[in-house]
């Protein structure tokens, strides 16, 4: 149980640390198999939520990899997406003519990822694929293609392994379901 000054919430285990590690290894094998080892891959992490996932995943890829990051926001300190997607930090390098793999922690409504895909597609990459750790297909408002999915999860608010609630609980080594306690 985690206690915060406001609000207070409980966390129930949803996906264990061991299950995450096993799935990350499998995803890395699938991604390595998909791309030619003679071409570099630009891996774009969507911050802040993807930082743990991307670190674990890229260390297991048997490919030449470049890593860059974008910071996008649609949640703020809320448990639901505002639908207002803001690009806070953009890529440093060009992706034109390059294979690009976007890494996302959680695909919920699809609004954020759809916006990111539009922005990156306009930069004319050779290919553009997406890998997410968590997918809530039941919440999709936009049909956005995700080639690799770590786990399909129910419509629950989750934290851990990079995902947060009001910028807290990102450091948990597992994925947990959040229940806010009434005061």
C-alpha positions in Angstrom: 0.0 0.0 0.0 1.2 3.5 -0.9 0.1 6.5 1.2 0.2 9.9 -0.3 -0.8 13.2 1.3 -3.6 13.6 -1.2 -5.1 11.4 -2.6 -4.4 8.1 -0.8 -4.5 5.0 -2.9 -3.9 1.2 -2.8 -2.1 -0.8 -5.4 -3.0 -4.4 -6.3 -0.6 -6.6 -8.3 -1.8 -6.9 -11.9 1.4 -8.1 -13.8 4.4 -9.4 -11.9 8.0 -8.4 -12.4 8.9 -11.9 -13.7 6.0 -11.8 -16.2 7.2 -8.4 -17.5 10.8 -9.6 -17.9 9.7 -12.7 -19.8 7.4 -10.7 -22.1 10.1 -8.1 -22.8 12.5 -10.8 -23.8 9.9 -12.3 -26.2 9.2 -8.8 -27.7 12.9 -8.2 -28.3 13.2 -11.5 -30.2 10.2 -10.7 -32.3 11.4 -7.1 -33.1 15.0 -8.3 -33.9 13.5 -10.9 -36.2 11.4 -8.3 -38.0 14.2 -5.9 -38.8 17.4 -6.5 -40.9 20.5 -6.5 -38.7 22.3 -4.6 -41.4 20.1 -1.4 -41.0 20.0 0.7 -37.9 16.7 1.1 -36.1 15.7 4.4 -34.5 13.9 3.6 -31.3 11.7 6.5 -30.1 10.7 6.4 -26.5 7.6 8.4 -25.4 8.5 9.9 -22.1 7.9 9.7 -19.2 6.2 6.4 -19.0 8.3 4.4 -21.4 11.7 4.9 -19.9 12.0 1.7 -17.9 10.4 -0.4 -20.7 12.7 1.1 -23.4 15.8 0.6 -21.3 15.0 -3.1 -20.8 13.9 -3.7 -24.4 16.8 -2.0 -26.3 19.4 -3.9 -24.3 17.8 -7.1 -25.6 17.6 -6.1 -29.3 20.3 -7.8 -31.4 20.3 -4.8 -33.9 22.2 -1.6 -34.4 20.0 0.8 -32.4 19.8 4.6 -32.0 17.6 5.9 -29.2 15.8 9.2 -29.1 12.9 10.5 -27.1 9.7 12.6 -27.3 7.8 13.9 -24.4 4.0 14.0 -24.9 1.3 14.7 -22.5 -2.5 14.1 -22.3 -3.1 13.1 -18.7 -1.4 15.8 -16.5 -2.2 14.8 -12.9 -5.5 13.1 -13.8 -6.5 9.5 -14.1 -8.2 10.1 -17.5 -6.8 11.5 -20.7 -7.8 15.0 -21.5 -7.7 14.4 -25.2 -5.5 17.4 -25.5 -2.2 16.0 -26.7 0.8 18.3 -26.3 4.3 17.7 -27.6 6.6 18.9 -24.9 9.9 17.6 -26.2 10.6 16.6 -29.8 13.3 14.4 -31.4 16.8 15.6 -31.7 17.6 13.9 -35.0 16.1 13.3 -38.4 14.2 10.1 -39.1 13.7 10.6 -42.8 14.4 7.3 -44.7 15.0 5.4 -41.4 13.2 2.5 -39.8 11.5 3.9 -36.7 10.0 2.0 -33.7 7.9 4.0 -31.3 7.9 2.6 -27.7 4.9 3.5 -25.6 4.2 2.4 -22.1 0.4 2.4 -22.4 -2.0 2.8 -25.3 -5.4 3.8 -23.9 -7.7 6.0 -26.1 -5.1 6.0 -28.9 -5.3 9.8 -29.1 -1.7 10.5 -28.0 -0.2 7.7 -30.1 -2.3 8.7 -33.2 -0.9 12.3 -32.9 2.6 11.1 -32.5 2.3 8.8 -35.5 0.9 11.7 -37.6 3.9 13.9 -36.6 6.5 11.2 -37.3 4.9 10.0 -40.6 5.1 13.5 -41.9 8.9 13.2 -41.5 9.0 10.4 -44.1 10.5 7.5 -42.3 11.2 4.3 -44.2 9.0 2.4 -41.8 7.1 3.4 -38.7 6.0 0.7 -36.2 4.8 0.8 -32.6 5.5 -1.4 -29.6 3.6 -0.8 -26.3 3.9 -2.5 -23.0 0.2 -2.2 -22.1 -2.9 -1.9 -24.3 -6.4 -1.1 -23.2 -8.3 -1.9 -26.4 -11.6 -1.4 -24.7 -10.9 2.3 -24.3 -9.8 3.1 -27.9 -11.3 6.2 -29.4 -8.9 6.1 -32.4 -7.9 2.9 -34.3 -4.2 3.2 -34.1 -1.9 0.4 -35.3 0.3 -1.3 -32.7 2.5 -4.0 -34.1 3.8 -5.4 -30.8 1.8 -5.5 -27.5 3.3 -6.6 -24.3 0.0 -7.1 -22.4 -3.7 -6.5 -23.0 -5.1 -5.2 -19.8 -8.6 -4.3 -18.6 -9.9 -0.8 -18.2 -8.2 -0.1 -14.9 -5.8 2.7 -13.9 -2.4 1.2 -13.5 1.0 2.2 -12.1 4.5 0.8 -12.0 7.3 -0.1 -14.4 7.3 3.5 -15.7 3.6 4.3 -15.5 2.5 6.7 -12.8 -0.4 8.3 -10.9 0.3 12.0 -10.4 4.0 11.3 -11.1 4.3 8.7 -8.4 4.8 4.9 -8.3 6.8 4.8 -11.6 9.6 3.0 -9.8 7.6 -0.1 -8.9 9.1 -3.2 -10.6 5.6 -4.6 -11.5 2.3 -3.3 -12.9 -0.4 -2.6 -10.3 -4.0 -1.6 -10.4 -4.8 1.6 -8.5 -7.7 2.0 -6.2 -8.2 5.5 -4.8 -9.5 5.5 -1.2 -12.3 7.9 -0.4 -11.5 10.3 2.4 
